[in-house]
Every structure is written in structure tokens, then in C-alpha cells.
Amino acid sequence: MFNGSIPEKCDGPIDLPDIHPGAFENMLRYIYMDARNETARNAFPTMVCADKYDLSILVDRCFNCIFTHLTVKIGDANRYIMLLEDRR
């Protein structure tokens, strides 16, 4: 995408149909400010965007955010199931 023929002067926005705007914003925030803005809600689209542009560190950060969130939710579900079983 970046190595192809793109006119020097662009008359409008560049369309990235397969990238979520918030994910692209998170990627730019990471590139320019080394800022983290991954949440459980936006980590997966950000990870897909980072993978497309070969930003392995950001991919790892997003993966860890997703994994941590899933671990917490699974742990909550397991505790709830144990409480239900104790009531029997």
C-alpha cells in the first residue's frame, strides 16, 4: 500500500475500507506517541490493524489485553458456577 503508485497530491481522503477508524487512530497514537489505548472493546480491531501494518509489539499488547479480559471473564463465570453448585 505504501510502496505503490500514489499521486503526490491527493484531492480527498484516502479510503481504508477494511480498517476500523478507531483502530487506525489507536495505531497512529501508538506510532507517534507510544500511547496505549487498548480496551476490551477495541483491542481486537486494533490488533488486526497493527498486524496489517506489521507492528508486532502493538499486536502483542492487544493480544495481552484480549487474553487478560477473557481470563477475568472466565474466572468470574467459574466463580459464579461454583456458587450455584454450593447452593444445591
Backbone bond lengths (Angstrom), bond angles and torsions (degrees), N, CA, C in turn:
res aa  C-N    CA-C-N  psi(-1)  N-CA   C-N-CA  omega(-1)  CA-C   N-CA-C  phi
1 M - - - 1.443 - - 1.527 111.15 -
2 F 1.329 117.30 -44.65 1.457 120.55 -177.16 1.522 112.40 -82.93
3 N 1.313 117.30 -18.85 1.457 120.64 -178.17 1.529 112.87 -97.46
4 G 1.322 118.00 -3.48 1.455 121.59 -178.67 1.512 111.61 -79.84
5 S 1.312 115.21 -175.70 1.460 119.55 -179.19 1.531 109.40 -86.60
6 I 1.289 115.12 108.25 1.461 122.53 177.21 1.519 106.90 -119.96
7 P 1.329 117.90 129.37 1.464 118.96 178.87 1.519 111.36 -59.26
8 E 1.319 116.37 144.00 1.459 119.92 -179.57 1.516 111.72 -62.44
9 K 1.311 116.30 -38.81 1.457 119.84 -179.49 1.522 108.36 -106.39
10 C 1.318 115.21 123.13 1.456 120.74 -178.77 1.533 108.26 -109.17
11 D 1.315 115.73 132.31 1.457 119.92 -177.52 1.519 113.45 -88.96
12 G 1.312 118.67 -2.33 1.454 120.51 -178.06 1.508 110.82 -160.57
13 P 1.315 115.32 -173.79 1.466 119.17 -179.58 1.527 111.50 -69.63
14 I 1.302 115.01 153.67 1.460 121.29 175.87 1.522 107.52 -89.72
15 D 1.302 116.96 127.60 1.452 121.99 -176.07 1.523 110.42 -88.00
16 L 1.324 116.07 126.85 1.469 122.89 174.61 1.528 106.83 -122.03
17 P 1.330 118.16 79.76 1.465 120.60 -170.75 1.529 115.20 -65.97
18 D 1.317 118.02 -23.74 1.463 120.31 -176.30 1.526 113.04 -96.37
19 I 1.326 117.93 7.30 1.464 121.92 -178.65 1.517 109.55 -119.43
20 H 1.324 116.20 129.71 1.464 121.49 176.27 1.530 108.90 -70.82
21 P 1.334 118.30 133.92 1.470 120.24 -176.88 1.531 113.61 -56.47
22 G 1.325 117.26 -40.32 1.466 120.13 179.17 1.517 111.84 -65.79
23 A 1.322 116.79 -36.07 1.461 120.85 178.22 1.525 110.30 -67.11
24 F 1.332 116.52 -40.92 1.458 120.08 178.36 1.528 110.42 -65.03
25 E 1.325 116.11 -39.83 1.470 120.49 176.69 1.529 110.91 -61.71
26 N 1.335 117.04 -43.26 1.470 120.38 177.77 1.521 111.21 -61.76
27 M 1.340 116.08 -39.82 1.454 119.79 179.40 1.530 110.54 -64.69
28 L 1.325 117.23 -44.18 1.466 120.02 178.32 1.524 111.48 -64.04
29 R 1.331 116.72 -38.59 1.467 120.88 177.48 1.528 110.15 -60.82
30 Y 1.336 116.01 -40.66 1.462 120.31 178.09 1.528 110.89 -66.51
31 I 1.335 116.91 -45.71 1.475 121.08 -177.00 1.524 111.25 -62.93
32 Y 1.318 117.11 -47.20 1.461 120.04 -171.55 1.527 114.58 -90.49
33 M 1.345 117.28 -25.98 1.470 118.87 -175.53 1.524 113.58 -125.69
34 D 1.337 117.41 -0.82 1.459 122.54 -174.94 1.534 110.19 51.59
35 A 1.319 114.57 35.28 1.467 120.40 -178.88 1.520 109.61 -93.89
36 R 1.308 114.90 144.71 1.457 120.73 178.32 1.513 109.01 -105.32
37 N 1.312 115.67 131.63 1.452 120.47 177.95 1.529 109.98 -140.82
38 E 1.332 116.73 30.27 1.446 119.71 -179.54 1.518 109.72 -79.92
39 T 1.307 115.66 130.82 1.455 121.90 173.22 1.517 107.29 -124.94
40 A 1.322 116.44 170.26 1.456 119.58 178.87 1.527 110.74 -59.45
41 R 1.312 116.72 -29.79 1.461 121.09 -176.80 1.534 112.69 -78.96
42 N 1.325 118.36 -37.55 1.467 119.49 -173.71 1.529 113.89 -108.47
43 A 1.317 118.02 1.20 1.464 120.27 -175.82 1.527 112.57 -65.03
44 F 1.323 117.72 -40.99 1.461 118.51 -177.50 1.527 112.38 -67.91
45 P 1.355 119.95 -48.61 1.464 117.79 177.11 1.530 112.85 -61.45
46 T 1.333 116.83 -34.74 1.461 120.16 177.81 1.521 110.16 -67.00
47 M 1.331 117.26 -38.54 1.455 121.28 178.87 1.531 110.50 -64.76
48 V 1.324 117.79 -40.77 1.466 121.66 178.40 1.527 110.07 -63.15
49 C 1.325 116.26 -44.02 1.462 121.34 179.13 1.530 110.24 -63.48
50 A 1.320 117.25 -46.64 1.465 121.56 -179.70 1.523 111.22 -62.88
51 D 1.321 116.48 -37.02 1.458 120.03 178.08 1.529 110.76 -66.64
52 K 1.318 117.02 -39.88 1.466 120.77 179.19 1.525 111.68 -60.68
53 Y 1.334 116.22 -36.70 1.462 120.75 -178.29 1.530 112.69 -100.80
54 D 1.341 115.88 15.58 1.463 123.24 171.49 1.534 113.29 59.03
55 L 1.328 115.96 47.42 1.467 121.77 175.82 1.528 108.24 -106.80
56 S 1.326 115.48 81.01 1.468 120.72 -170.91 1.524 113.35 -62.82
57 I 1.315 118.26 -33.55 1.470 119.48 179.63 1.524 110.32 -66.18
58 L 1.328 117.44 -41.86 1.460 120.43 177.91 1.528 110.91 -67.96
59 V 1.321 117.45 -36.22 1.464 120.66 175.37 1.522 109.47 -59.44
60 D 1.325 117.41 -45.66 1.467 121.46 179.16 1.519 111.70 -62.49
61 R 1.323 117.24 -42.52 1.467 120.68 178.98 1.529 110.89 -61.62
62 C 1.316 116.69 -44.30 1.460 120.61 179.54 1.527 110.79 -65.46
63 F 1.335 116.50 -43.17 1.457 120.14 178.78 1.528 110.09 -59.17
64 N 1.329 117.05 -44.84 1.466 120.35 179.39 1.522 111.51 -62.82
65 C 1.323 117.52 -37.68 1.462 121.15 177.11 1.528 110.30 -63.05
66 I 1.333 116.69 -45.27 1.465 120.95 178.99 1.519 110.35 -64.25
67 F 1.317 116.90 -46.11 1.464 121.28 -178.33 1.526 110.82 -61.97
68 T 1.335 117.02 -43.52 1.466 120.88 179.47 1.515 110.49 -62.50
69 H 1.317 117.29 -44.22 1.462 120.63 -179.70 1.530 110.98 -63.22
70 L 1.334 117.11 -43.31 1.460 120.23 179.33 1.516 111.14 -65.31
71 T 1.327 117.19 -39.35 1.458 120.84 179.20 1.521 110.62 -62.09
72 V 1.328 116.70 -42.51 1.464 120.56 178.50 1.515 110.00 -63.53
73 K 1.332 117.84 -46.40 1.467 120.74 -179.09 1.522 111.25 -64.31
74 I 1.320 117.61 -41.17 1.462 120.35 178.46 1.521 109.62 -65.02
75 G 1.331 116.94 -40.95 1.463 120.32 177.63 1.517 111.47 -61.95
76 D 1.334 118.18 -41.47 1.462 121.79 177.09 1.521 110.82 -62.59
77 A 1.338 116.54 -42.48 1.461 120.42 179.70 1.525 110.54 -64.64
78 N 1.327 117.32 -41.60 1.467 120.32 178.93 1.522 111.62 -63.64
79 R 1.325 117.95 -41.56 1.471 120.61 177.89 1.527 111.20 -63.88
80 Y 1.334 116.74 -39.21 1.457 121.09 179.22 1.529 110.49 -64.72
81 I 1.332 116.65 -43.29 1.464 120.62 178.40 1.526 110.34 -62.79
82 M 1.328 117.45 -40.91 1.461 120.40 178.47 1.515 111.30 -63.18
83 L 1.329 117.42 -40.04 1.474 120.46 177.22 1.522 110.61 -63.57
84 L 1.320 118.31 -40.60 1.458 120.53 178.15 1.522 111.90 -64.74
85 E 1.331 115.81 -39.95 1.465 119.14 179.57 1.525 111.29 -67.75
86 D 1.329 117.99 -33.66 1.457 121.25 178.55 1.522 111.15 -67.16
87 R 1.312 118.39 -27.63 1.471 121.89 -178.84 1.533 111.91 -75.70
88 R 1.324 117.16 -18.00 1.470 119.73 -178.39 1.467 111.71 -72.71
